[in-house]
Each structure stands twice: as C-alpha cells, then as structure tokens.
Amino acid sequence: MDNTQARGAVELVNVTKKFGEFTAVNDITLNVRDGEFFSLLGPSGCGKTTTLRLIAGFEQPTIGEIFIHGQPVAGIPPYKRPVNTVFQNYALFPHMTVAQNVAFGLEMKKVPKEEIEVRVNNALELVQLPHLRDRKPKQLSGGQRQRIALARALINRPEVLLLDEPLGALDLKLRKAMQLELKQIQSEVGITFIYVTHDQEEAITMSDRIAVMHDGVIQQIGTPRDIYDHPANRFVADFIGETNFVTGRVAELGDFVTVDIGEPVLGTADGRNLSIGQEVSLAVRPEKINLYPQGKVDPRRAGMDMEELAALPDLPDGKVDMQKWLADEPNSVVLNGRILDVIYIGTDTRYQVAIADGVKLFVRMQNFGSRYDHQFTAGSPVYVHWAAENVQILTE
C-alpha cells in the first residue's frame, strides 16, 4: 500500500488551533477514509466547525499537519484545495437563476460552455431539480435552496465535500427527509463527505463513522452502533441518546463485572482496567431495560412472544413465576422496582421506576398492542430486568 492510500481522504495529525489564549481544537488526530460519510458531532463550541474550517483552508492550524489524499495542504488557500464547502445559509447569488448559480464555479474556471451545460444538467438531475433551472433563489423553498447549494458544490467534482450544518435552517420534517437524500446522493457520487452537526440523531442516521467532540478534543471515533452501544466515557454516553447513570463500587471481577449499587448488579467493562472497591458508573439505555409484573401471572401479560411461550414448561395453574423465570436467564439482572410515573408517547411508553436505595431509572418500552396487553400504573410493583451485556461500566 502506498503512503497516499494509507492516509485516506483527509488526515489531521496532532492538530491544535488557538485563538489568542483560547484553544478551539486541542491536539486532534483523525483519518477520514476515501468515500466515507464522516460526521463531526458535538455541542456548540466543541471545535467541530473550526476543525472543518481547518480542512477547508479558512483557518490554519497553530500546530499540526493536515493532508488531503496524502498531500500536505499547509498554507494552501481554500480555492486551491480539492474541497468544496456547503454552508447552512446556502450562500446562493440572489440575482442569478438556479442554473447560473450551479454553473458559477465552472465559469470561473473557464470550462467550455458546452461542457458547463452538460454538467449543470447532470448536477440538477442528481438533486432532482432540473425543472427549477430558470427560477431565482427567492422562488425556492428552504429544502430546494439546500439542494441547489449541494449541486453547485458537487459540480466542481471536489475530492472532499465539507458540510457545515447544512440542514440547520430546515423544519424537522424536511430535515429528516433531506438526511436520507443527502446520504443517497453521497452514495451515488462516491466522494468523501465530512459533515458537521450538533444533532446526534442526524449523525447516527447518516454517518459511516462519527467523531464525538467536546471542549476541542475528540472523545471517541467509531460507527454509530459502536458509539451508541459502547461509549468511551460518560460524556459520550450522555450526549448520544438517553442514558441512565447509576453509581456503585466494583464488588467482583470476571467476564461480567459485579457492581454494588445497594445490591449486586452485572455489567460489562469493555476492557477497562478495574479494581475491587473502585467507584464506577453504570450506563443503562432506557430501551435496554424491561419491566415485568411481579408475582405469578399469565405469561401473555408478561409480554412473552410465541417462542418464549413454547419454551415454558407445563404450568399447573396456567401462570408463571416471573422472578424465577427471569432469574433463570444467564447473566441477567432482576431487581425489585416500583413505578413512579407513566408517560404514553405513541410508539412506546416511558416509565420512571424506583429501585435500590432510591435510585431512579427511566425505561422505554414499545407498545405492541395485543401482544403486550398489561398496563403498568404509578405505584405498581415490577421486576426491573436487564442483560449484563447491555450495561456499560464507565470510569470517567
């Protein structure tokens, strides 16, 4: 493999950017693969837009190196870099038609008119707006303006397309539709997209990989599934989705770690070095927790599916002892709980549940209709159940 291939599409090596005494980006290193949809995700002020501007050439690093397809770009101005940028405000020329806006970059490069016409048509077909070529930007919707800005960037055939919160000005429904369209367009053109967003759902929906940033530092890089299911630290677990945190102390080490939270529970440490007595946090996603009625109940009321029902032994009274049934599952946790609050939100129901030592958990359970016909109410005693592999033990 040659060095250019090894470096991928974009590489940042120990990059720091200071503005006076303020450090916006602090010693970050990342490698964006060729043809990848890569997102920089984090809250406002985390350094993600500064990182994008460093790649684009609008800012220069205080320390460190940036490579695009293996070539160093220090000191090279934005217009000479093989990248294009799409901004949130679209930056379309109001006095030009759609076709003129899209063609602008090619005209500046003195591309022959015949080639410009063909490439403009192809770009407008790509974003599904050829019928609007003669309109002015003020005659377009927000979503249409966003797609025209995308067509204008792609027509220059950049090696890397940089997108700085391009959907931020759109309403929620249009934003979700455009997420899917952007991902489809990226797959069709096959070039590298580097996308900045503060919206974790947007990043998870669109990205091949994500870099989560906080205070100018990359906290974790991974696939959406890696970051969601195996967060590197508490910040990532809290920022990506909804998470319950329960504090305890390590009681026993093994394939699964036993943590004392007032009573022993199991979780997974993902290779972290732990010691007996160490204070840790358990990170438990609300949808990874199940609730079951206490006592002996009709198994259908427990939400069991047909496969689970078939596996049950003959029950003399037609009921199953829920505590015994749950405890028989390997590497599972069963706790006594009490429902504090119930919120119905359509596709699922959100419960607040009290467990050991006054610890409170949020639980989300899907509404399955006739299969799941019990209804917990405030004050109901329940069994709180989770599988150890679904609980992450965090040390920071």
C-alpha positions as CSV (number, residue, x, y, z in Angstrom):
1,M,0.0,0.0,0.0
2,D,1.4,3.4,-0.9
3,N,1.5,6.3,1.5
4,T,-1.3,8.2,-0.2
5,Q,-3.6,5.2,0.2
6,A,-2.7,4.7,3.8
7,R,-3.5,8.3,4.6
8,G,-7.1,8.1,3.3
9,A,-9.0,11.1,2.1
10,V,-8.3,13.5,4.9
11,E,-5.9,13.2,7.8
12,L,-5.3,15.5,10.7
13,V,-2.2,14.8,12.8
14,N,-1.8,16.4,16.2
15,V,-3.7,19.5,15.1
16,T,-4.2,22.3,17.6
17,K,-5.9,25.7,16.8
18,K,-5.6,28.6,19.2
19,F,-7.4,32.0,19.0
20,G,-5.2,34.1,21.4
21,E,-5.4,32.3,24.7
22,F,-8.4,30.2,23.7
23,T,-7.8,26.7,22.4
24,A,-10.6,25.8,20.0
25,V,-9.1,22.5,18.8
26,N,-6.7,20.6,21.1
27,D,-4.3,18.1,19.6
28,I,-6.7,16.1,17.5
29,T,-5.7,13.2,15.2
30,L,-8.1,11.6,12.8
31,N,-8.2,9.8,9.4
32,V,-11.2,10.0,7.2
33,R,-11.4,7.2,4.7
34,D,-11.9,7.7,1.0
35,G,-15.7,7.6,0.0
36,E,-16.8,7.8,3.7
37,F,-19.6,9.8,5.2
38,F,-17.9,11.1,8.3
39,S,-19.5,13.3,10.9
40,L,-18.0,15.7,13.4
41,L,-20.6,15.7,16.2
42,G,-20.8,17.7,19.4
43,P,-22.4,20.6,21.3
44,S,-21.9,24.3,20.3
45,G,-18.4,25.5,21.0
46,C,-16.8,22.0,20.9
47,G,-14.5,22.7,18.0
48,K,-16.2,20.9,15.2
49,T,-16.8,23.9,12.9
50,T,-13.2,25.1,13.5
51,T,-12.0,21.6,12.5
52,L,-14.0,21.8,9.3
53,R,-12.6,25.3,8.5
54,L,-9.1,24.0,9.1
55,I,-9.7,21.3,6.5
56,A,-11.2,23.8,4.1
57,G,-8.3,26.2,4.5
58,F,-10.3,29.1,6.0
59,E,-8.2,28.7,9.1
60,Q,-4.6,27.5,9.5
61,P,-3.5,25.2,12.4
62,T,-1.4,26.6,15.2
63,I,0.3,23.2,15.5
64,G,0.0,20.0,13.5
65,E,-0.5,18.9,9.9
66,I,-3.4,18.3,7.5
67,F,-3.3,16.1,4.5
68,I,-5.8,15.6,1.7
69,H,-5.3,12.4,-0.2
70,G,-1.8,12.2,1.2
71,Q,-0.8,15.7,0.1
72,P,0.0,18.3,2.8
73,V,-2.1,21.5,2.5
74,A,-0.5,23.8,5.0
75,G,-0.6,27.4,3.6
76,I,-2.7,26.4,0.6
77,P,-5.7,28.8,0.2
78,P,-9.3,27.4,0.1
79,Y,-9.8,27.9,-3.6
80,K,-6.7,25.8,-4.4
81,R,-7.7,22.9,-2.2
82,P,-9.6,19.9,-3.7
83,V,-12.6,20.6,-1.4
84,N,-15.9,22.4,-1.6
85,T,-18.0,23.6,1.3
86,V,-21.8,23.8,1.8
87,F,-22.9,26.2,4.5
88,Q,-26.1,26.4,6.5
89,N,-27.1,29.7,4.8
90,Y,-26.6,28.2,1.3
91,A,-24.8,31.4,0.0
92,L,-26.6,31.4,-3.3
93,F,-26.5,34.5,-5.5
94,P,-30.0,36.1,-5.4
95,H,-29.7,37.8,-8.8
96,M,-28.8,34.6,-10.6
97,T,-31.0,31.7,-11.8
98,V,-30.6,28.2,-10.4
99,A,-28.7,27.1,-13.4
100,Q,-26.4,30.2,-13.2
101,N,-25.7,29.6,-9.5
102,V,-24.8,25.9,-10.2
103,A,-22.6,26.9,-13.2
104,F,-20.7,29.7,-11.4
105,G,-17.7,27.7,-10.3
106,L,-17.2,26.2,-13.7
107,E,-17.4,29.6,-15.4
108,M,-14.7,30.9,-13.1
109,K,-12.5,28.0,-14.2
110,K,-13.2,28.9,-17.9
111,V,-14.7,25.5,-18.6
112,P,-16.2,25.4,-22.2
113,K,-19.8,26.4,-22.4
114,E,-20.9,23.1,-23.9
115,E,-19.3,21.1,-21.0
116,I,-20.9,23.5,-18.5
117,E,-24.4,22.9,-19.9
118,V,-24.0,19.1,-19.7
119,R,-22.6,19.2,-16.1
120,V,-25.3,21.6,-14.9
121,N,-28.0,19.4,-16.3
122,N,-26.3,16.3,-14.6
123,A,-26.0,18.2,-11.3
124,L,-29.6,19.3,-11.3
125,E,-30.7,15.8,-12.2
126,L,-28.7,14.4,-9.2
127,V,-30.6,16.7,-6.8
128,Q,-33.9,16.1,-8.6
129,L,-34.5,19.8,-9.5
130,P,-34.0,20.1,-13.3
131,H,-37.4,21.7,-13.6
132,L,-36.3,24.7,-11.5
133,R,-33.3,25.7,-13.5
134,D,-34.7,29.1,-14.5
135,R,-36.0,30.2,-11.1
136,K,-34.3,32.6,-8.7
137,P,-33.4,31.5,-5.2
138,K,-36.2,33.6,-3.6
139,Q,-38.7,31.5,-5.5
140,L,-37.4,28.3,-3.9
141,S,-38.2,26.5,-0.6
142,G,-35.5,26.0,2.0
143,G,-35.1,22.4,1.0
144,Q,-34.7,23.3,-2.7
145,R,-32.1,26.0,-1.9
146,Q,-30.2,23.5,0.1
147,R,-30.1,21.0,-2.8
148,I,-29.1,23.8,-5.2
149,A,-26.2,24.7,-2.9
150,L,-25.2,21.0,-2.9
151,A,-25.4,20.8,-6.7
152,R,-23.2,23.9,-7.0
153,A,-20.6,22.3,-4.7
154,L,-20.7,18.8,-6.4
155,I,-20.4,20.2,-10.0
156,N,-16.8,21.1,-9.3
157,R,-16.0,17.5,-8.6
158,P,-14.2,18.0,-5.3
159,E,-12.3,15.2,-3.8
160,V,-13.9,16.0,-0.4
161,L,-17.2,17.8,0.3
162,L,-17.4,19.7,3.6
163,L,-20.9,20.4,5.0
164,D,-21.3,22.8,7.9
165,E,-24.8,22.1,9.5
166,P,-26.4,22.4,6.0
167,L,-29.8,21.3,7.3
168,G,-29.9,23.6,10.4
169,A,-32.4,26.1,8.9
170,L,-34.9,23.5,7.8
171,D,-38.0,22.4,9.7
172,L,-38.0,19.0,11.4
173,K,-39.9,17.0,8.8
174,L,-38.0,18.4,5.9
175,R,-34.7,18.0,7.8
176,K,-35.4,14.3,8.2
177,A,-36.3,13.9,4.5
178,M,-33.1,15.7,3.5
179,Q,-31.0,13.5,5.7
180,L,-32.0,10.5,3.6
181,E,-31.5,12.4,0.4
182,L,-28.0,13.6,1.3
183,K,-26.9,10.0,2.2
184,Q,-28.3,8.7,-1.1
185,I,-26.6,11.4,-3.1
186,Q,-23.3,10.7,-1.3
187,S,-23.6,7.0,-2.1
188,E,-24.3,7.9,-5.8
189,V,-21.4,10.3,-6.3
190,G,-19.0,8.2,-4.1
191,I,-16.9,11.1,-2.8
192,T,-15.9,11.8,0.8
193,F,-18.4,13.8,2.9
194,I,-17.3,15.5,6.1
195,Y,-20.4,16.7,7.9
196,V,-20.7,19.0,11.0
197,T,-23.7,18.7,13.2
198,H,-24.8,19.1,16.8
199,D,-27.8,16.7,16.2
200,Q,-26.8,13.2,17.4
201,E,-29.8,11.6,15.7
202,E,-28.8,13.2,12.4
203,A,-25.2,11.9,12.8
204,I,-26.4,8.4,13.6
205,T,-28.8,8.3,10.7
206,M,-26.4,9.4,8.0
207,S,-22.8,8.5,9.0
208,D,-20.5,5.7,8.3
209,R,-18.4,6.9,11.3
210,I,-18.6,9.7,13.8
211,A,-16.1,11.7,15.8
212,V,-17.7,13.0,19.0
213,M,-16.1,16.2,20.2
214,H,-16.1,18.1,23.5
215,D,-14.0,21.1,24.6
216,G,-11.9,20.9,21.4
217,V,-11.0,17.2,22.0
218,I,-12.2,14.1,20.2
219,Q,-13.8,11.9,22.8
220,Q,-14.5,8.9,20.6
221,I,-14.4,7.8,16.9
222,G,-16.5,4.9,15.7
223,T,-19.5,3.7,13.8
224,P,-22.9,4.9,15.1
225,R,-23.5,1.5,16.6
226,D,-20.1,1.4,18.4
227,I,-20.6,4.9,19.8
228,Y,-24.2,4.2,20.9
229,D,-23.7,0.7,22.4
230,H,-20.1,1.1,23.6
231,P,-19.5,4.8,24.7
232,A,-15.9,5.6,25.7
233,N,-16.9,7.8,28.6
234,R,-19.8,9.4,30.4
235,F,-19.9,12.4,28.1
236,V,-20.4,10.3,25.0
237,A,-23.0,8.1,26.7
238,D,-24.9,11.1,27.9
239,F,-24.6,13.1,24.6
240,I,-25.6,10.3,22.3
241,G,-29.2,9.3,23.1
242,E,-30.7,8.9,26.5
243,T,-28.9,7.1,29.3
244,N,-29.4,6.2,32.9
245,F,-26.4,6.5,35.1
246,V,-26.1,4.6,38.4
247,T,-23.1,5.0,40.7
248,G,-21.7,2.0,42.6
249,R,-18.5,0.2,43.6
250,V,-16.8,-2.8,41.9
251,A,-17.6,-5.9,44.0
252,E,-16.3,-8.7,41.8
253,L,-14.3,-9.1,38.6
254,G,-15.0,-11.6,35.9
255,D,-16.3,-11.9,32.3
256,F,-19.0,-9.6,33.6
257,V,-18.3,-7.2,36.5
258,T,-20.4,-7.2,39.6
259,V,-21.1,-3.7,40.9
260,D,-22.7,-2.9,44.3
261,I,-25.4,-0.2,43.9
262,G,-27.1,-1.1,47.2
263,E,-27.5,-4.6,45.8
264,P,-25.3,-6.5,43.3
265,V,-25.8,-6.0,39.6
266,L,-23.9,-7.1,36.5
267,G,-22.4,-5.1,33.6
268,T,-19.6,-5.2,31.0
269,A,-16.4,-3.2,31.3
270,D,-15.3,-3.2,27.6
271,G,-11.7,-4.0,28.5
272,R,-11.3,-1.3,31.1
273,N,-8.9,-2.0,34.0
274,L,-10.9,-2.1,37.2
275,S,-10.1,-2.9,40.8
276,I,-12.2,-4.1,43.7
277,G,-13.8,-1.2,45.6
278,Q,-13.4,1.3,42.7
279,E,-16.2,3.7,42.2
280,V,-17.8,3.4,38.7
281,S,-20.9,4.4,36.8
282,L,-23.3,2.0,35.2
283,A,-24.7,3.4,31.9
284,V,-28.0,1.8,31.0
285,R,-30.0,2.8,27.9
286,P,-33.8,3.1,28.7
287,E,-34.8,0.8,25.9
288,K,-32.4,-1.9,27.2
289,I,-34.4,-2.3,30.4
290,N,-37.5,-4.5,30.6
291,L,-40.3,-4.3,33.2
292,Y,-42.4,-7.3,34.2
293,P,-45.3,-7.6,36.6
294,Q,-44.4,-9.2,40.0
295,G,-45.8,-12.5,41.3
296,K,-47.3,-15.3,39.3
297,V,-49.1,-14.1,36.2
298,D,-50.5,-15.2,32.9
299,P,-47.4,-15.4,30.6
300,R,-49.1,-13.3,27.9
301,R,-49.5,-10.5,30.4
302,A,-45.7,-10.6,30.8
303,G,-45.2,-9.7,27.1
304,M,-43.8,-13.1,26.1
305,D,-43.8,-13.9,22.4
306,M,-44.8,-17.3,20.9
307,E,-41.2,-18.6,21.0
308,E,-40.9,-17.8,24.7
309,L,-44.3,-19.3,25.4
310,A,-43.4,-22.6,23.6
311,A,-40.3,-22.9,25.8
312,L,-42.2,-22.7,29.0
313,P,-42.9,-26.0,31.0
314,D,-46.4,-27.0,31.6
315,L,-47.8,-24.7,34.2
316,P,-50.3,-26.3,36.5
317,D,-52.2,-23.1,37.1
318,G,-51.5,-21.6,33.7
319,K,-49.3,-18.9,35.3
320,V,-45.5,-18.4,35.5
321,D,-43.5,-17.2,38.5
322,M,-41.9,-14.1,36.9
323,Q,-39.0,-13.8,39.4
324,K,-37.9,-17.5,38.9
325,W,-38.3,-17.3,35.1
326,L,-36.2,-14.1,34.9
327,A,-33.6,-15.4,37.3
328,D,-33.1,-18.5,35.1
329,E,-31.7,-16.3,32.3
330,P,-27.8,-16.3,32.3
331,N,-26.0,-13.1,33.1
332,S,-29.2,-11.2,33.8
333,V,-30.1,-8.7,36.5
334,V,-33.5,-8.8,38.2
335,L,-34.4,-6.0,40.7
336,N,-37.5,-5.1,42.6
337,G,-38.9,-1.8,41.5
338,R,-41.9,0.5,41.8
339,I,-43.5,2.6,39.0
340,L,-43.3,6.3,39.8
341,D,-44.6,7.8,36.6
342,V,-46.0,6.7,33.3
343,I,-45.9,8.8,30.0
344,Y,-47.6,7.4,26.9
345,I,-45.8,8.7,23.7
346,G,-47.4,6.6,21.0
347,T,-44.9,4.1,19.7
348,D,-43.7,3.4,23.2
349,T,-44.3,4.2,26.9
350,R,-41.8,5.9,29.2
351,Y,-41.7,4.8,32.8
352,Q,-39.9,6.3,35.8
353,V,-39.0,3.4,38.2
354,A,-37.5,3.5,41.7
355,I,-35.1,0.6,42.5
356,A,-32.4,0.0,45.3
357,D,-31.5,2.9,47.7
358,G,-33.9,5.3,46.0
359,V,-32.2,5.1,42.6
360,K,-34.5,6.1,39.8
361,L,-34.4,4.8,36.2
362,F,-36.1,5.8,33.0
363,V,-37.4,2.9,30.9
364,R,-38.8,3.0,27.4
365,M,-41.0,0.0,26.3
366,Q,-42.5,-0.3,22.9
367,N,-46.3,-0.7,22.6
368,F,-47.0,-3.9,20.9
369,G,-50.8,-3.8,21.1
370,S,-52.5,-7.2,21.8
371,R,-49.2,-8.9,22.4
372,Y,-48.3,-6.6,25.3
373,D,-51.7,-6.1,27.0
374,H,-50.7,-5.2,30.5
375,Q,-50.7,-1.6,31.6
376,F,-48.4,-0.5,34.4
377,T,-49.7,2.4,36.5
378,A,-48.0,4.6,39.1
379,G,-47.4,2.6,42.3
380,S,-47.3,-0.8,40.5
381,P,-44.6,-3.2,41.9
382,V,-42.5,-4.5,39.0
383,Y,-39.4,-6.5,38.3
384,V,-36.7,-4.5,36.6
385,H,-34.6,-6.7,34.2
386,W,-31.6,-6.2,32.0
387,A,-29.0,-8.3,30.3
388,A,-25.4,-7.7,31.6
389,E,-24.0,-7.3,28.0
390,N,-26.3,-4.2,27.6
391,V,-24.9,-2.3,30.5
392,Q,-21.6,-0.4,30.2
393,I,-19.4,0.3,33.2
394,L,-17.7,3.7,32.9
395,T,-14.8,5.0,34.9
396,E,-14.8,8.6,33.5
